[in-house]
Amino acid sequence: MPSPKVLLVGWDAADWKIIHPMIQRGQMPALSGLIDRGVMADMETLQPVLSPMLWNSIATGKTADEHGILGFTEVDPANGRVRPVTSTSRRVKALWNVLSQEGLRSNVVSWFGGHPAEPIRGTCVSDAYARAFPPAGDTWPTMPGSIWPDRLNEVLSDLRIHPREIDASIIRTFIERAPEIDQSQPNLLHTLTKVLAECFTTHAAATYLMEHEPWDLMAVYYIGIDHFSHAFMNYHPPREDWVPVEHFEMYKDVVTGGYRLMDLFLARLLFLAGPDTTVLVLSDHGFHSDHLRPAQIPDIPAGPATQHRPLGIFTLAGAGIRRDERIYGVNLLDVAPTVLSLFGLPAGEDMPGRVLAEAFENSPDPARIPSWELVEGDSGMHPVGFAMPPSDAERLLQQFIDLGYIDEPKDDIEAAAAECERERKWNLARVYTGGMRYAEALPLLEEIHAQAPERGDYGLALAEAQRRIGLYEEATHSVESAIANHRDTPAAHMILGNIAFEQGRLQEALRELLIAEQADPRLPDLHVSIGFAYLRLRRWNDALRAFSKALEIDPHSASAWHGQAITQLRLGAWEESAASALQSVGIHHGAPRAHFTLGMALLRLGRRERAIQAFETCLTLRPPLRAAHRVLAGIHPDAARAAAHLRKAREFTRDREAQMRRMETLRQEARHRAIDRQEIRESAKAEQAQEETGPALDFTIVSGLPRSGTSLMMQMLAAAGLHLQTDGARVSDPDNPEGYYEWEAVKRVGRRPEILREAAGKVIKVVAPLLGQLPARHTYRVIYMDRPIDEVVKSQRKMIRNRGNRASEDPETMRRLLGNFRDSTLRMLERQKHFHALIVDYPDLVRDPGPWLDRIAAFLNGAVDPGAMASAIRPDLYRNRAIQKV
C-alpha cells in the first residue's frame, strides 16, 4: 500500500521540453531517478493559464469559479483598493485543510496565494515569506502573518536570503560572463539575484521544517522556473532571429541553470523525506521554449501568460506506485483526488478530477463522499471576516507589478478597482469557455466588452462564445467590429471561417482560413481548422497535409492528432488512425469525440473489447455522444447492456431536443441583452451630448485632504442656509459625529461629467484627488480646507485604527506623500482658470473664526450669514492636534 507520508513539490512552469534533453545529458539526476521508480505524464492545465488560479485548483481539486481565486488581484472590500489575492480569498478547503480535519499534519511552504499563513495542524509558511525584499541597508522584518505557528517566526526569519547575499560565484554559474555587464545600466542581474534569493529562502524553510517539524504532507512550491523563464527564455537555445547575438551569448544558460538548481533542491528534499515517502513533482503549466515562443508580449494585463504552454509535468513515485511507466490523460484537477487517495481518504463528488488509478499497482478505493466542505471540524482555514492588513497587500502587489503580470494600479482608486473587477470577470469567463460552458461565459463577455471595446481579446472571445451557442449573426458582427478597430488578426479570420463552416458555407470558410494562414502560418490551431474544412469537403489528402502541418508546428496539439485520426479513418488507414487517436486522448483525455474516433478505429481493426472500452470512456465525458450509445447497442456482447444503450440513444434524442430549446432560449436572452445595452449606449450618448451642448455652470465646492475639516465646512454652509448635495450614504460615527455630508456619485465624475448637473445650485464636497477630474467647461468656487500635514496623518491613522485596520504606510512616508500631493493640488488651483479658490487654514478657523467667516462670506458673494456659520464650529471636535496647547 502507498505510504501515508507524502511529499508534494511544485515547480511553476516546468516543462518536459526542457527537462528531457537535460535528463539525457545527465543534468537532472534527482528527477531522473524519481521517474525511473515511478510514473510520469504530461499534465494538462486549465484556462486561463494563470498561476494563482492553477495552483489553487491543484490544492483544492476545483476550478477557479469554485475556489474563488480569479487572477492575481482582487478588490479589498474594506477600502475599495486593489490587493493581491490571499488565502482568505479561497472559498473552499485545500488538501492541508482536509488533512487537518482528519488529524494529519501538513507543512506547507510558499504556496501561491497562501498569505496570510493558515493556522492548520502543522506549519504554514506563506508566499510572502520569501518576497518583498527591501533596499540594501534597510531593515527586513518578516511580513506579519507569513509564518504559522508564531513560535517559528525567529528561526525561519533568520533563514531568509537577501539578494545582496547572492555573491558573484553563484551568479557566474548562471551567467559566466556576468562581470562584463555594465552595472551602471539597468540589467537582468537584478532579476536573477531576486529570483535566486527567493528560491534559496523557500528551500531553506522547507528543509528546516522537514528536519524539525513532524509532517504527513510536505507541500512546497518553487516559483523559480517560471521567473527564470519569463526573464531569460528568449535567450534559450536555439536563438531566434529577433534575439541579438550578444544577448543570446550572455544569457543562454540561465534557464537550464534554473532547472539544475531545482533538481539540486529536489535531491535534498528526497534525502530528507526518506525512501518510504510517496513523492509528487508537478507543474501547473509549461513554458514555450522553441519556435512557439512569442516574439512580443501583448500589452494587456497578464500578457506574459502568452509564454505559457498548456502542458505541465507530472511525476509520482513511491510504495505501491508502478515503476518506470508513462501514463496519459492527466489533468491538474486529478492531483487533489490522487493525493487524498494516498492517505486512504475519498475525494469529494464536487471534485471533477479523478484518482489516477493507472498509476497504482493496486487500484485505490473509488468511493467518494458528497463534499469535504460539508465535513465539520477545525480545518485551519481563516475565520470569516479575517483580513490581510492593507500595508501587506501593497508590498505583495508590487511583486506582480515587477513581474509584468499586472500594471501599476491607477491613482484613481475607483478606476483601478473597476479595472480589477473587469479582469476578474474576464478570467471567470475564460474558466467557463475552457470548460465548454459558453452560455455562462456569454453575459460576462458581453459586459466587459461593452466596458472596454478597445480590447480586441474581449471582442474575439465574445465572438467565439456567440458562435458556440449559434449566434452566428452576432458573432460575425463582433468579429467585424474588432477588425474595424484595427484588430484584423488571423484569429478574427479563424472565427469567421469557423462561422461559415458551421453554417455549411465551406468554400467561404476555407477562404477565410487561408487568409489567416497567409497572415501567420505558424498557428497550429489554424491549420487544424483548415484540416476540418477540407474534411467536410472530402478532400482527404489536403486535410491530412493540414493536420500534419499543425503537428509539425506543435506535436502536442490534441486536436491536430484527432483530426489526423479522423482523416486516416476515412482513408482506411485504421492502424494509423488508432495510433493518432491514442496520441490525442493521451494529451487531452477529456475529449469525448477523440475517444469515439479511437473506438471506431479499433472496431475496424477487429479489437472489439478495446473499442467498447473507448466508447464507454466517451460516454463518461462531457458532452457525451449519442453515436457512442448507438454503436454500443450494436456491438456489445451483453444483450441487456446493448438494449440499455439503445434505450439511452433514444432518450438522448429527446434530451437533444430539450437542449436545442434551451439553446434557443439562451440566444433570445442574449439578443434581449444586446437591445438593452444599445438603449443604454444611446442614453449615455444623449447625456454626453447634453453635457457638451448645455450651458456652462458655476459650482461651489468644498475640498481638501481627507481629515482636513471638509465636513466642518459643509456643516457651516448648511447652518448658513445653503443647499448641499449629499446622499446620506455615509452616516456619522465617532470620527465625524456631526456627519460627512458626502455625495457618492461625484466619484464617477471623471467618466460621467454630466452627473454634475444634478448638483446645480448646491454645494458639493469633492475630495482633493477628484478635483482634477471636474470638467473644465464649468467654473468652480473652491473652499479648500488646509490643515497641517502632521495633524492630517495623525487623524487618518486614528480613523483607520477605529475601523479595525492597520495604516498602510509609516507616518513619515505618509507625511511626505500627502505633503507632495497638497502642494501639487494648490498649484493646480492657482494655475487653472476654471478654479477660484479660497484656502482656509483649519486650525486658525477653529481658534479664531471671526476673520475667516467674513472672508468666506465675501468669497461666496455675501450669500451666507457669518453668524449662522459660527454656530456650527465646535472647538471640542478639533482633535489630533500636532501640538497640544496647555
Number of C-alpha atoms within 10 A of each C-alpha: 14 21 18 18 21 23 24 18 20 23 23 25 30 28 28 18 16 18 19 14 12 17 16 11 10 11 19 23 18 20 19 18 14 23 21 15 18 25 23 25 23 28 30 27 25 23 19 22 23 22 22 22 28 29 24 28 28 25 24 26 30 24 26 26 16 16 20 19 28 28 27 24 24 22 20 17 10 10 10 14 21 25 25 25 27 24 22 23 19 22 16 19 20 23 22 29 25 23 22 21 18 15 14 20 22 26 24 28 28 29 24 24 26 24 29 27 30 27 21 25 23 24 25 28 30 27 26 27 27 28 23 19 21 12 11 10 7 8 9 14 10 20 20 16 22 24 27 21 17 12 9 14 16 11 11 19 19 12 16 22 20 21 20 14 11 16 10 13 11 13 18 13 13 20 21 17 13 18 11 8 14 9 12 6 7 9 11 14 14 12 16 22 20 21 23 23 22 26 24 21 22 27 25 17 23 23 17 14 22 16 11 8 13 15 21 20 24 25 23 23 24 25 22 27 26 24 21 21 24 19 18 20 24 25 24 21 16 12 17 16 8 9 13 11 12 9 13 19 16 17 22 20 19 24 27 22 17 22 23 18 19 21 18 16 19 20 18 13 21 17 9 14 19 10 12 13 20 25 25 22 22 27 31 33 28 28 27 21 22 18 13 15 17 15 13 11 13 12 10 13 15 20 14 19 18 16 23 24 21 22 29 27 27 27 24 23 25 23 19 17 23 20 20 15 15 16 18 21 19 27 25 29 27 23 26 24 27 22 25 18 22 21 17 15 20 22 26 20 15 15 21 13 22 19 24 20 15 16 24 22 14 13 15 20 12 13 11 15 13 13 13 21 13 9 13 8 12 15 23 20 22 17 10 7 7 10 18 21 16 20 17 21 21 17 18 21 22 18 17 17 13 12 15 18 18 21 17 13 18 12 9 15 16 16 17 19 21 17 21 23 18 19 20 19 20 24 24 25 29 22 24 22 21 14 14 15 16 22 19 16 25 23 19 20 26 22 19 21 22 17 14 13 16 14 16 22 17 23 27 26 26 27 29 28 25 26 21 20 18 18 21 21 12 18 25 21 14 23 27 19 17 23 17 10 13 10 19 17 17 21 23 26 24 26 25 27 28 26 27 21 20 15 12 13 14 19 15 16 25 24 16 23 26 21 16 25 19 10 15 13 16 17 18 24 20 25 27 27 27 28 29 26 27 23 20 13 14 13 14 20 15 18 27 24 16 25 29 21 20 28 21 14 18 18 14 20 21 25 24 32 27 28 27 31 30 29 27 23 20 15 13 13 16 22 16 16 27 26 17 25 32 22 25 28 22 20 24 24 21 21 21 24 23 28 28 26 26 32 28 26 28 23 20 17 14 11 13 17 14 14 26 22 15 22 26 19 19 28 19 12 15 13 13 19 18 19 16 25 24 18 21 22 22 13 15 17 13 10 12 11 13 19 17 14 21 19 14 17 21 14 13 17 12 12 13 13 12 12 12 13 12 12 16 15 12 18 18 13 13 19 14 12 15 17 12 12 15 13 12 12 13 12 12 14 12 12 16 16 12 12 19 13 9 11 10 14 13 15 20 21 22 26 27 27 22 16 21 24 25 25 21 26 24 27 20 23 24 18 19 20 13 16 15 20 19 19 12 13 11 13 13 13 10 9 17 15 10 15 17 21 24 22 18 15 13 22 19 16 16 17 10 18 18 19 18 19 14 10 17 14 15 17 21 24 26 23 18 18 18 15 20 13 16 19 18 14 13 14 17 22 18 25 23 27 25 23 20 15 20 20 19 24 24 18 20 20 19 16 18 14 12 12 9 9 18 17 17 17 15 11 14 10 12 20 19 13 13 16 16 11 15 19 10 12 18 16 11 14 20 13 10 11 11 17 20 18 18 18 16 19 16 22 19 14 19 19 11 11 16 14 11 18 20 16 15 21 17 13 17 15 9 12 14 22 17 23 14 16 23 19 12 18 18 10 11 7 13 14 12 15 15 14 8 7 5 3
